[in-house]
């Protein structure tokens, strides 16, 4: 194999709200921490040990706006992306490094009814109820019209 691969797939819980940064020209970046857990049984003590790993997730433009709108702290999300290490200088001029996940794809895994809206505007979003397929609520006129539309 002559090529290389830089791919990360994570399922975890958000550790904070999405922090947005906007740039001239309309582009934006969203950042949020993601926690993944690993647990194992300590053979010497028989105790279950859980460790948490924190990942810095970076999403761009429209994906960042979607994450900002729908993600809340504690929500479960699937993130797919690639590793990227940035070099920067702190206040003392020392070189620092930060490894991030540049998100290319994501899927929200927390059902909408389990999320706790953080803003009153989120509570005002209209909810669409699925149509009820109950024969008692269907009027005879509707039934006749639907039967006429059948292709056979």
C-alpha positions as a printed Julia matrix, in Angstrom:
152×3 Matrix{Float64}:
   0.0    0.0     0.0
   1.61   3.23   -1.12
  -0.83   5.72    0.4
  -1.37   6.86    3.95
  -4.47   7.15    6.11
  -5.41   9.71    8.73
  -8.88   8.79    9.96
 -10.53   9.06   13.37
 -13.94   7.73   14.41
 -15.28   8.6    17.87
 -18.53   8.14   19.77
 -18.73  10.19   22.92
 -20.46  12.88   24.94
 -19.91  16.6    24.49
 -18.19  18.26   27.43
 -19.38  21.79   26.72
 -21.4   23.91   24.3
 -19.97  24.59   20.83
 -17.76  27.7    20.87
 -18.01  29.6    17.59
 -15.39  31.82   15.93
 -16.41  33.89   12.9
 -14.03  35.23   10.25
 -14.22  37.87    7.55
 -15.82  36.49    4.42
 -18.48  34.53    6.29
 -16.47  31.46    7.29
 -16.63  30.1    10.82
 -15.19  27.41   13.07
 -16.86  25.64   15.95
 -14.95  23.88   18.72
 -16.12  21.57   21.47
 -14.61  18.92   23.75
 -15.69  15.3    23.36
 -15.29  12.68   26.1
 -14.83   8.99   25.35
 -14.73   6.39   28.12
 -12.86   3.13   28.47
 -13.47   0.69   31.29
 -11.7   -2.45   32.39
 -11.66  -4.81   35.33
  -8.62  -4.49   37.6
  -7.57  -8.11   38.13
  -5.77  -7.48   41.43
  -8.64  -5.63   43.13
 -11.61  -6.91   41.13
 -12.75  -3.28   40.77
 -14.1   -1.79   37.54
 -11.93   1.16   36.46
 -13.22   3.78   34.02
 -10.92   6.25   32.29
 -12.02   9.26   30.26
 -10.14  10.62   27.27
 -10.87  14.17   26.08
 -10.71  15.13   22.4
 -10.78  18.61   20.87
 -13.27  18.6    17.98
 -13.19  21.27   15.25
 -16.04  21.71   12.75
 -16.17  24.29    9.97
 -18.73  26.55    8.31
 -22.23  25.1     7.85
 -21.42  22.0     9.93
 -20.28  24.27   12.77
 -23.53  26.24   12.62
 -25.57  23.01   12.74
 -23.58  21.76   15.73
 -23.98  25.1    17.52
 -27.74  25.02   16.96
 -28.47  21.41   17.95
 -25.67  20.18   20.25
 -25.89  20.65   23.99
 -23.47  19.73   26.74
 -23.71  16.0    27.46
 -25.2   15.02   24.09
 -23.94  11.83   22.46
 -22.44  12.23   18.99
 -20.55  10.19   16.4
 -17.64  12.15   14.9
 -15.52  11.2    11.93
 -12.48  13.17   10.86
  -8.71  13.4    10.8
  -5.99  14.3    13.3
  -4.33  17.69   12.98
  -1.65  19.11   15.26
  -1.36  22.88   15.57
   1.68  24.76   16.83
   1.2   28.04   18.7
   2.99  30.23   21.23
   1.8   30.96   24.75
   2.14  34.29   26.61
   5.76  33.54   27.52
   6.67  32.82   23.89
   7.02  29.06   24.42
   5.96  26.76   21.6
   2.83  24.78   22.4
   1.12  22.02   20.48
  -2.52  21.06   20.32
  -3.88  17.95   18.61
  -7.43  18.27   17.29
  -9.93  16.2    15.36
 -10.86  18.04   12.15
 -14.42  16.8    11.77
 -15.5   15.74    8.27
 -18.74  13.97    9.22
 -20.94  13.63   12.3
 -24.21  12.1    13.47
 -26.2   13.2    16.49
 -26.98  10.14   18.64
 -28.99  11.71   21.47
 -32.73  11.58   20.66
 -34.33  15.04   20.5
 -36.73  14.33   23.37
 -33.76  13.62   25.69
 -31.93  16.89   25.06
 -32.46  19.72   27.47
 -32.79  23.01   25.58
 -30.45  25.66   26.9
 -32.26  28.65   25.42
 -35.91  29.7    25.47
 -35.82  29.97   21.66
 -35.11  26.25   21.44
 -38.32  25.56   23.35
 -40.32  27.53   20.8
 -39.38  25.3    17.88
 -42.52  23.76   16.44
 -42.77  20.01   16.75
 -44.23  18.08   13.87
 -46.43  15.19   14.9
 -46.52  12.2    12.54
 -49.87  11.58   10.83
 -52.09   9.17   12.72
 -53.01   6.1    10.71
 -56.29   5.35   12.45
 -59.23   4.16   10.36
 -61.72   5.76   12.75
 -60.4    9.27   12.06
 -60.5    8.89    8.27
 -63.6   10.33    6.68
 -65.45   8.39    3.96
 -64.74  11.14    1.41
 -60.99  10.83    1.96
 -61.13   7.05    1.6
 -63.03   7.26   -1.72
 -60.6    9.83   -3.11
 -57.6    7.68   -2.14
 -59.14   4.62   -3.82
 -59.58   6.54   -7.07
 -55.86   7.35   -7.17
 -54.8    3.7    -7.19
 -52.95   2.73  -10.39
 -54.78  -0.61  -10.82
